[in-house]
Amino acid sequence: MATIETTYLGGLRTEATHVQSGTKIITDAPLDNQGKGEAFSPTDLLSASLASCMLTIMGIKARDNNFDIDNTTCSITKIMAANPRRVGEIVINFKFPKQYTEEQQQLLEKAALTCPVYYSVHEDLKKTVDFGWEVAVKA
């Protein structure tokens, strides 16, 4: 059974439906590629997928080690490249609402940098990740 069903709606727009939940996502071509930029572009979703996967795997690792990363956020910057047109770099800046021990920080970094999407994107895609750690809390 398919995981996602996607329909081309015309006007450089698609609608993807998550089969199990029925949740829908609209994509639109970006302004710099003949679109209206009125929704996530497919390359925006690629960038968001990497960050969401990192956060999810970090959340699992934190939960398994009896702490949480609730309300952690990240800013994602997608940098396009040409010839061929592609995502050349994804920059992710995390912002944690609390401090963690050095051991917790190491667990979170390893989890983020070994998430399935990180391993799934081409190795030539530059991934710049800033965890923004302040000083670690003494254990």
C-alpha positions as CSV (number, residue, x, y, z in Angstrom):
1,M,0.0,0.0,0.0
2,A,1.2,3.5,-0.8
3,T,2.4,5.8,1.9
4,I,1.6,9.0,0.1
5,E,-0.7,9.8,-2.9
6,T,0.2,13.0,-4.8
7,T,-1.9,14.8,-7.4
8,Y,-0.8,17.5,-9.8
9,L,-3.4,20.3,-9.4
10,G,-2.2,22.5,-12.3
11,G,-0.5,25.8,-12.1
12,L,2.7,24.2,-10.7
13,R,0.9,23.1,-7.6
14,T,0.5,19.6,-6.1
15,E,-1.4,18.1,-3.2
16,A,0.1,15.2,-1.3
17,T,-2.1,13.1,1.0
18,H,-0.7,10.9,3.7
19,V,-2.7,7.7,3.2
20,Q,-2.8,6.5,6.8
21,S,-4.0,9.8,8.4
22,G,-5.5,11.7,5.5
23,T,-3.3,14.8,6.2
24,K,-2.7,16.9,3.1
25,I,0.2,19.1,2.1
26,I,0.1,21.6,-0.8
27,T,3.2,22.5,-2.7
28,D,3.8,25.4,-5.0
29,A,6.8,26.2,-7.2
30,P,8.9,28.9,-5.7
31,L,9.0,32.4,-7.1
32,D,12.5,31.9,-8.4
33,N,11.3,28.9,-10.5
34,Q,8.1,30.2,-12.2
35,G,5.8,29.6,-9.3
36,K,3.7,31.8,-7.0
37,G,5.6,30.8,-3.8
38,E,2.2,30.5,-2.0
39,A,3.1,27.2,-0.2
40,F,6.1,25.0,0.6
41,S,8.1,24.1,-2.5
42,P,9.2,20.5,-2.9
43,T,12.7,21.6,-1.9
44,D,11.4,23.4,1.1
45,L,9.9,20.1,2.2
46,L,13.2,18.3,1.7
47,S,14.8,20.8,4.0
48,A,12.0,20.6,6.6
49,S,12.2,16.8,6.4
50,L,15.8,16.9,7.5
51,A,15.2,19.1,10.4
52,S,12.0,17.3,11.5
53,C,13.8,14.0,11.3
54,M,16.7,15.3,13.4
55,L,14.2,16.6,16.0
56,T,12.3,13.4,16.1
57,I,15.3,11.2,16.5
58,M,16.7,13.5,19.2
59,G,13.3,13.3,20.9
60,I,13.5,9.5,20.9
61,K,17.0,9.5,22.3
62,A,16.1,12.1,25.0
63,R,13.0,10.1,26.0
64,D,15.0,6.9,26.2
65,N,17.5,8.6,28.5
66,N,14.9,10.2,30.8
67,F,15.0,13.8,29.7
68,D,13.1,15.8,27.1
69,I,13.7,18.4,24.4
70,D,10.2,19.8,24.5
71,N,9.8,23.2,22.8
72,T,13.1,22.9,21.0
73,T,13.0,24.8,17.7
74,C,15.2,25.2,14.7
75,S,15.6,27.7,11.8
76,I,16.2,26.2,8.4
77,T,17.8,27.9,5.5
78,K,17.8,26.3,2.1
79,I,20.5,27.4,-0.3
80,M,19.9,26.5,-4.0
81,A,22.6,25.7,-6.4
82,A,22.6,25.6,-10.2
83,N,23.8,23.3,-13.0
84,P,21.9,21.2,-12.2
85,R,19.3,23.1,-10.2
86,R,19.2,21.5,-6.7
87,V,19.5,22.1,-3.0
88,G,23.1,22.8,-2.5
89,E,23.1,23.4,1.3
90,I,20.7,23.1,4.2
91,V,21.6,25.2,7.3
92,I,19.9,24.2,10.5
93,N,20.2,26.3,13.7
94,F,18.8,24.7,16.8
95,K,17.5,26.6,19.8
96,F,17.0,24.6,23.0
97,P,14.8,26.1,25.7
98,K,17.0,24.6,28.5
99,Q,20.5,23.6,29.2
100,Y,21.8,20.0,29.0
101,T,24.8,18.2,30.4
102,E,27.7,17.5,28.1
103,E,26.7,13.8,27.9
104,Q,23.1,14.8,26.9
105,Q,24.5,17.2,24.3
106,Q,26.6,14.5,22.8
107,L,23.7,12.1,22.7
108,L,21.5,14.7,21.0
109,E,24.2,15.6,18.4
110,K,24.8,11.9,17.5
111,A,21.1,11.3,17.2
112,A,20.6,14.3,14.9
113,L,23.5,13.5,12.7
114,T,22.5,9.9,12.2
115,C,18.8,10.3,11.5
116,P,17.3,8.5,8.5
117,V,16.9,11.6,6.3
118,Y,20.4,12.7,7.0
119,Y,21.6,9.4,5.7
120,S,19.1,9.4,2.8
121,V,20.1,12.7,1.1
122,H,23.0,12.7,-1.2
123,E,26.4,13.1,0.4
124,D,27.2,16.1,-1.8
125,L,24.4,18.0,-0.2
126,K,26.1,20.3,2.4
127,K,24.5,20.0,5.8
128,T,25.5,22.8,8.2
129,V,24.2,22.2,11.7
130,D,24.6,24.5,14.7
131,F,23.3,23.1,17.9
132,G,23.8,26.5,19.6
133,W,24.9,25.0,22.9
134,E,25.6,27.4,25.6
135,V,27.7,26.2,28.5
136,A,26.8,22.6,29.5
137,V,25.2,22.0,32.9
138,K,27.5,20.1,35.3
139,A,26.3,16.6,35.9
